[in-house]
Amino acid sequence: MQETDTPASGAAPRGDGAGPARPPAGSVLILIDQQRCMQALGIAQRNNHDAETLIAALLGVWRQRQWPVVHVRHLSRSETSGFRPGQTGAAFQEAFMPLSHEAVFEKNVPDAFTQSALERWLHVRGIRQLVIVGVASENSVENTARSAGNLGFTVWVPEAACYTFAKLDYAGVWRSAAEVHAMAMANLDGEYANVVDRTWLLAALEGWQAE
């Protein structure tokens, strides 16, 4: 049951009947937690094994068009976490190293807006359209997209460019990464963000690259 009776602030405008319109020029691409620690977790219990390829393709489009890019890095307070500052795992993956002019925001909670200057950074630049990709679907991606929608931003979440890992649910039932991911996207779609599927993403990439 929905907690609200009105459409989400984060829902994107619709296109010509074939699905949501593409984000407008100047939208920001936000990459969540593309750090080496995530690679160390392996792929056996994760979904969307080509997510990094799609994230890299989006990043290439944004850089070619000189649209704004934000990199979000998780730095854990836990002494045993692979995300702890100074650990190799906390570093950005080589394919997603920020360029000198690209913004980097650090967080130690799942939400990239909490106790950071991200919201102000976006407002100062007049940016209202966000494309959020990365990991983990039900954790930092979902939390960041929820906050963005609640703050009045229009949000796109290309689900094929996000991923997560299998885990136990609250009842102790083992859930596959695909199941965890699907529920996270269901939580977001139409209320906090507009979740777009692989077909939409591939068509959008083809359109941008052809222009």
Buried (B, 14 or more C-beta within 10 A) or exposed (E): EEEEEEEBBBBBEEEEEEBBBBBEEBBBBBBBBBBBBBEEBEEEBBBBEEBBEBBBBBBEBBEEEEBBBBBBBBBBEEEEBBBBEEBEBBEBBEEBEBEEEBBEBBBBBBBBBBEBEBBEBBEEEEBBBBBBBBBBBBBBBBBBBBBBBBBEBBBBBBBBBBBBBBBEEEEEEEBBBBBBBBBBBEBBBBBBBBBBEBEBBBBBBEEBEEE
